[in-house]
Amino acid sequence: LQGGDGASRHAWRQICEVSRVEFERVYSRLGVTLDEVGESFYNEYIPAVIAHLEEVGLVEDSDGAKVIFPPGTKHTQPLIVQKGDGGFGYDSTDMAAIWYRLLELQADWVIYVTDAGQAPHFELVFAAAHAAGFVGDKRLDHCPFGLVCGTDGKKFKTRSGDVTRLVDLLDEAVDRMENTLRERWDDEVAKGKMEPYTEEHLRETARVMGYGAVKYADLKSNRINNYIFSYDRMLDDKGNTAIYLLYAGARLASIQRNAAAKGSSAEDLLANGAGITLDHEKEIELALALARFGETIEYSLQTLEPNKLCEYVYDLCGVFTEFYQACKVIDYGVVRPSRLLLVRATQHVIKKANELLGIGYVDKVQ
């Protein structure tokens, strides 16, 4: 491939295209959009980058291969920027890529997301980039993650021992959520507590909740740690799950619909300049929790720990529940404007948090 053989490159392009179709099946379910820049993109830059590394005195000869022992690292294994036969490997590509991202793209912050096993490699790459003068005042981070494990604590696999595909996990979560919702909704309709539903509404609600459940289960864990994959846990509507958060969001929307039916809309209150008055201790606690949203986002970003945002929004739902139990929003048919605005503010924060986490939002679960 690196030599430019026509037949090899043709086969490679076909393999890439087939792979791209499968990747897109996952990306579309996850709501992921990206700019694809494969390893081959950096091939043309490798010789010039190696030449620069030689100019600054970082490259050594090792049995015909060109290697770097980056200063300041404890590793005895070098980066091999060019093999003894003249070929290039991952180390060559990664050095060209980090040069391109920092000096051509002028990125202020580059984050590498890989499994934790590659941490030593990126420590070497980052150290070499610093020594070569690529970094300056830019920020480099390796964002490692652990394994997804089965209930036996080992790497998650199917019963036959095959590695489970993410697309299958996502679709299975949606199917299970659809069955749960159908059973619940059918019971509610039979009791006259719910209007008949459409299959389209059922499927869409199950899709948001199922995909959200899988993503949230991953994000709420410290990314360094392995975690146990369990449909029962992640699809539970109690505890720190996406399902719990989505139900909480739907309840907030329901409260506002009930208030609007009584002639009081949060949007109208804001348009007329209404404000929030904090008298009850639970009102104050909720307002303080809402005020921490911005600093939580900043902390999660700087530490690359989305689980901190998950913890925040889960705790916020708990604070809201205490507020709602202690402070009537609709009191004997009369809407309390200030409390309604607190409900709206809570909905806004939870909705934005869900958006940042990529787990979606539903205004109505029934």
C-alpha positions as CSV (number, residue, x, y, z in Angstrom):
1,L,0.0,0.0,0.0
2,Q,2.7,2.5,1.0
3,G,4.5,1.7,-2.2
4,G,1.4,2.7,-4.3
5,D,0.7,-0.7,-5.9
6,G,-2.5,-0.2,-7.9
7,A,-4.2,-3.5,-7.2
8,S,-3.5,-3.3,-3.5
9,R,-4.8,0.3,-3.3
10,H,-8.0,-0.7,-5.3
11,A,-8.7,-3.6,-2.8
12,W,-8.0,-1.2,0.1
13,R,-10.5,1.3,-1.2
14,Q,-13.2,-1.3,-1.5
15,I,-12.5,-2.6,2.0
16,C,-12.7,1.0,3.3
17,E,-16.0,1.6,1.6
18,V,-17.6,-1.6,3.0
19,S,-16.3,-0.7,6.5
20,R,-17.6,2.8,6.2
21,V,-21.1,1.5,5.5
22,E,-21.0,-0.6,8.7
23,F,-19.5,2.3,10.8
24,E,-22.3,4.6,9.6
25,R,-24.9,2.1,11.0
26,V,-23.4,2.7,14.4
27,Y,-22.8,6.4,14.0
28,S,-26.4,7.1,12.9
29,R,-27.8,5.3,16.0
30,L,-25.4,7.2,18.3
31,G,-26.0,10.6,16.6
32,V,-22.3,10.9,15.9
33,T,-21.1,13.1,13.0
34,L,-17.4,13.4,12.1
35,D,-14.9,14.4,9.6
36,E,-13.1,11.3,8.4
37,V,-9.3,11.6,8.1
38,G,-7.7,8.1,7.9
39,E,-4.2,7.1,8.5
40,S,-3.3,7.2,4.8
41,F,-3.9,10.9,4.8
42,Y,-0.7,11.5,6.7
43,N,1.5,9.3,4.5
44,E,2.8,12.2,2.4
45,Y,3.9,14.2,5.4
46,I,5.9,11.4,7.1
47,P,9.2,12.0,5.2
48,A,9.3,15.7,6.0
49,V,8.4,15.1,9.7
50,I,11.2,12.5,10.0
51,A,13.6,14.9,8.4
52,H,12.7,17.6,11.0
53,L,13.1,15.1,13.8
54,E,16.6,14.3,12.5
55,E,17.4,18.0,12.2
56,V,16.6,18.6,15.9
57,G,18.7,15.6,16.9
58,L,16.0,13.3,18.2
59,V,16.5,10.4,15.8
60,E,19.0,7.5,16.5
61,D,20.0,4.5,14.4
62,S,19.0,1.1,15.7
63,D,20.1,-1.7,13.3
64,G,19.1,0.4,10.3
65,A,15.9,1.6,11.8
66,K,15.3,5.2,12.8
67,V,14.1,5.5,16.4
68,I,13.4,8.1,19.0
69,F,13.9,7.8,22.8
70,P,11.9,10.8,23.9
71,P,13.6,12.7,26.8
72,G,11.8,12.6,30.1
73,T,10.0,9.3,29.7
74,K,10.6,6.1,31.7
75,H,10.0,3.8,28.8
76,T,12.9,1.7,27.3
77,Q,10.9,1.0,24.2
78,P,11.5,3.7,21.5
79,L,9.3,5.1,18.8
80,I,10.2,3.6,15.5
81,V,9.7,6.4,13.0
82,Q,11.1,4.4,10.1
83,K,11.7,0.7,9.9
84,G,15.0,-0.9,8.8
85,D,13.5,-1.8,5.4
86,G,12.5,1.9,4.9
87,G,8.8,1.3,5.6
88,F,6.6,3.3,8.0
89,G,4.4,2.0,10.9
90,Y,2.0,3.4,13.4
91,D,4.7,5.5,15.2
92,S,5.6,7.2,11.9
93,T,1.9,8.0,11.2
94,D,1.2,9.2,14.7
95,M,4.2,11.6,14.6
96,A,3.1,13.0,11.2
97,A,-0.5,13.3,12.5
98,I,0.4,15.2,15.7
99,W,2.6,17.5,13.6
100,Y,-0.3,18.1,11.2
101,R,-2.9,18.7,13.9
102,L,-0.7,21.1,15.9
103,L,1.1,23.0,13.1
104,E,-1.1,22.8,10.0
105,L,-4.6,22.7,11.6
106,Q,-3.4,25.0,14.4
107,A,-5.4,23.0,17.0
108,D,-5.3,24.5,20.5
109,W,-6.2,21.2,22.1
110,V,-5.8,17.7,20.7
111,I,-7.5,14.8,22.5
112,Y,-6.7,11.1,21.6
113,V,-9.4,8.7,22.7
114,T,-8.3,5.1,22.8
115,D,-8.2,2.1,25.1
116,A,-6.1,2.4,28.2
117,G,-3.6,-0.1,26.9
118,Q,-2.2,2.5,24.5
119,A,-1.3,5.0,27.3
120,P,2.5,4.2,27.1
121,H,2.5,4.8,23.4
122,F,0.9,8.2,23.6
123,E,3.2,9.2,26.4
124,L,6.1,8.6,24.0
125,V,4.4,10.4,21.1
126,F,3.5,13.5,23.2
127,A,7.1,13.6,24.7
128,A,8.6,13.4,21.2
129,A,6.2,16.2,20.0
130,H,7.3,18.4,22.9
131,A,11.0,17.7,22.2
132,A,10.5,18.4,18.5
133,G,9.0,21.8,19.2
134,F,5.5,20.9,17.8
135,V,3.5,21.7,20.9
136,G,4.4,25.1,22.3
137,D,1.5,26.4,24.5
138,K,-1.0,23.9,23.0
139,R,-2.6,21.1,25.0
140,L,-2.3,17.4,24.4
141,D,-4.4,14.8,26.2
142,H,-4.8,11.0,26.0
143,C,-8.3,10.1,27.1
144,P,-8.1,6.4,27.8
145,F,-11.0,4.1,28.5
146,G,-11.5,0.7,30.1
147,L,-13.3,-2.4,29.0
148,V,-17.0,-3.2,28.8
149,C,-17.4,-6.5,30.7
150,G,-20.1,-9.2,31.0
151,T,-21.7,-10.2,34.2
152,D,-18.7,-12.6,34.7
153,G,-16.4,-9.6,34.9
154,K,-14.6,-10.6,31.6
155,K,-14.6,-8.8,28.3
156,F,-18.1,-8.7,27.0
157,K,-18.9,-11.5,24.4
158,T,-21.9,-13.4,23.1
159,R,-22.8,-16.8,24.4
160,S,-20.9,-18.3,21.5
161,G,-17.8,-16.5,22.5
162,D,-17.8,-13.9,19.7
163,V,-17.2,-10.2,20.3
164,T,-20.6,-8.4,20.5
165,R,-21.1,-5.7,18.0
166,L,-22.2,-2.3,19.3
167,V,-24.9,-2.0,16.7
168,D,-26.5,-5.2,18.0
169,L,-26.3,-3.9,21.6
170,L,-28.0,-0.7,20.6
171,D,-30.8,-2.4,18.7
172,E,-31.4,-5.0,21.4
173,A,-31.8,-2.1,24.0
174,V,-34.4,-0.5,21.7
175,D,-36.3,-3.8,21.3
176,R,-36.3,-4.4,25.1
177,M,-37.4,-0.8,25.8
178,E,-40.2,-1.1,23.2
179,N,-41.5,-4.3,24.9
180,T,-41.4,-2.7,28.3
181,L,-43.2,0.5,27.1
182,R,-45.8,-1.5,25.1
183,E,-46.7,-3.6,28.2
184,R,-46.9,-0.6,30.4
185,W,-48.9,1.6,27.9
186,D,-51.3,-1.2,27.1
187,D,-52.1,-1.5,30.8
188,E,-52.6,2.2,31.1
189,V,-54.9,2.4,28.0
190,A,-56.9,-0.6,29.4
191,K,-57.4,1.3,32.7
192,G,-58.4,4.5,30.9
193,K,-55.4,6.3,32.3
194,M,-53.9,6.9,28.8
195,E,-55.1,7.7,25.3
196,P,-54.4,5.0,22.6
197,Y,-50.9,5.4,21.3
198,T,-49.4,5.1,17.8
199,E,-46.8,2.5,16.8
200,E,-44.7,5.4,15.5
201,H,-44.7,7.2,18.9
202,L,-43.9,4.0,20.7
203,R,-41.0,3.1,18.5
204,E,-39.5,6.6,18.6
205,T,-39.8,6.8,22.3
206,A,-38.2,3.4,22.7
207,R,-35.4,4.5,20.2
208,V,-34.5,7.6,22.3
209,M,-34.6,5.7,25.6
210,G,-32.9,2.5,24.4
211,Y,-30.0,4.3,22.6
212,G,-29.7,6.8,25.5
213,A,-29.6,4.0,28.0
214,V,-26.6,2.3,26.4
215,K,-24.7,5.6,26.0
216,Y,-25.4,6.8,29.5
217,A,-24.4,3.5,31.1
218,D,-21.0,4.0,29.4
219,L,-20.6,7.7,30.2
220,K,-21.7,7.6,33.9
221,S,-18.8,5.3,34.7
222,N,-15.3,6.6,35.3
223,R,-13.8,6.1,31.8
224,I,-10.6,4.5,33.1
225,N,-12.5,1.7,34.9
226,N,-14.0,-1.4,33.4
227,Y,-17.8,-1.7,33.9
228,I,-20.4,-4.5,33.8
229,F,-22.8,-4.3,30.9
230,S,-26.3,-5.2,32.0
231,Y,-29.5,-4.5,30.1
232,D,-31.6,-4.9,33.3
233,R,-29.6,-2.1,35.1
234,M,-29.4,0.3,32.2
235,L,-33.1,0.0,31.3
236,D,-34.2,0.4,34.9
237,D,-36.3,3.5,35.5
238,K,-34.9,3.8,39.0
239,G,-31.4,4.8,40.0
240,N,-28.7,6.5,38.0
241,T,-29.8,5.6,34.5
242,A,-30.8,7.4,31.4
243,I,-34.3,6.0,31.7
244,Y,-34.7,7.7,35.1
245,L,-33.4,11.0,33.7
246,L,-35.8,10.8,30.7
247,Y,-38.8,10.1,32.9
248,A,-37.8,13.0,35.1
249,G,-37.6,15.3,32.1
250,A,-41.0,14.1,30.9
251,R,-42.5,14.8,34.3
252,L,-41.1,18.4,34.2
253,A,-42.8,18.8,30.8
254,S,-46.1,17.4,32.2
255,I,-46.1,19.9,35.1
256,Q,-45.8,22.7,32.6
257,R,-48.5,21.3,30.4
258,N,-50.8,21.1,33.4
259,A,-50.0,24.7,34.3
260,A,-50.6,25.9,30.8
261,A,-54.0,24.2,30.8
262,K,-54.8,26.4,33.8
263,G,-53.8,29.5,31.9
264,S,-50.2,29.9,33.2
265,S,-47.4,29.4,30.8
266,A,-43.7,29.7,31.8
267,E,-42.9,31.3,28.5
268,D,-45.6,34.0,29.0
269,L,-44.3,34.6,32.6
270,L,-40.8,35.2,31.3
271,A,-42.1,37.4,28.5
272,N,-43.9,39.5,31.0
273,G,-40.8,39.9,33.2
274,A,-41.7,37.5,36.0
275,G,-38.9,36.5,38.3
276,I,-38.2,33.7,40.8
277,T,-38.6,34.3,44.5
278,L,-36.8,31.9,46.9
279,D,-38.5,31.5,50.2
280,H,-38.7,27.8,51.0
281,E,-35.4,25.9,51.8
282,K,-36.1,23.4,49.0
283,E,-36.5,26.3,46.5
284,I,-33.1,27.6,47.6
285,E,-31.5,24.1,47.4
286,L,-32.9,23.7,43.9
287,A,-31.7,27.1,42.7
288,L,-28.2,26.4,44.1
289,A,-28.1,23.1,42.3
290,L,-29.1,24.7,39.0
291,A,-26.4,27.4,39.5
292,R,-23.7,24.7,39.6
293,F,-24.5,23.6,36.0
294,G,-22.0,25.8,34.3
295,E,-19.1,25.0,36.6
296,T,-19.9,21.3,36.3
297,I,-19.7,21.5,32.5
298,E,-16.4,23.3,32.7
299,Y,-15.0,20.7,35.2
300,S,-16.1,17.8,33.1
301,L,-14.5,19.3,30.0
302,Q,-11.2,20.2,31.6
303,T,-10.8,16.8,33.3
304,L,-12.3,14.9,30.4
305,E,-14.7,13.2,32.8
306,P,-18.3,13.1,31.4
307,N,-19.3,11.0,34.4
308,K,-19.1,14.1,36.5
309,L,-21.9,15.7,34.4
310,C,-23.9,12.4,34.7
311,E,-23.5,12.6,38.5
312,Y,-24.6,16.2,38.5
313,V,-27.8,15.7,36.5
314,Y,-28.8,12.6,38.5
315,D,-28.3,14.5,41.7
316,L,-30.3,17.5,40.3
317,C,-33.2,15.2,39.6
318,G,-33.1,14.1,43.3
319,V,-33.0,17.7,44.5
320,F,-36.0,18.5,42.2
321,T,-38.0,15.6,43.6
322,E,-37.5,16.9,47.1
323,F,-38.5,20.4,46.0
324,Y,-41.6,19.1,44.2
325,Q,-42.7,17.1,47.2
326,A,-42.3,20.1,49.6
327,C,-43.4,22.9,47.4
328,K,-46.7,22.8,45.4
329,V,-46.4,24.2,42.0
330,I,-50.1,24.1,41.4
331,D,-51.9,24.7,44.7
332,Y,-55.6,23.9,44.7
333,G,-55.8,24.7,41.1
334,V,-53.8,27.9,41.3
335,V,-50.3,28.0,39.7
336,R,-47.5,29.4,41.7
337,P,-45.5,31.5,39.0
338,S,-42.2,31.5,40.8
339,R,-42.2,27.8,41.3
340,L,-43.3,27.2,37.8
341,L,-40.3,29.1,36.6
342,L,-38.1,26.9,38.7
343,V,-39.6,23.9,37.0
344,R,-38.9,25.4,33.6
345,A,-35.3,26.2,34.6
346,T,-34.8,22.6,35.8
347,Q,-36.2,21.3,32.6
348,H,-33.9,23.5,30.6
349,V,-30.8,22.3,32.5
350,I,-31.7,18.6,32.3
351,K,-32.5,19.0,28.6
352,K,-29.2,20.7,27.9
353,A,-27.3,18.1,30.0
354,N,-28.9,15.3,28.0
355,E,-28.0,17.0,24.8
356,L,-24.4,17.4,25.9
357,L,-24.3,13.7,26.9
358,G,-26.0,12.7,23.7
359,I,-28.8,10.7,25.3
360,G,-31.8,12.6,23.9
361,Y,-34.9,13.9,25.5
362,V,-38.6,13.1,25.5
363,D,-41.4,15.5,26.5
364,K,-43.9,12.7,27.0
365,V,-43.4,9.0,27.9
366,Q,-47.1,8.2,27.8
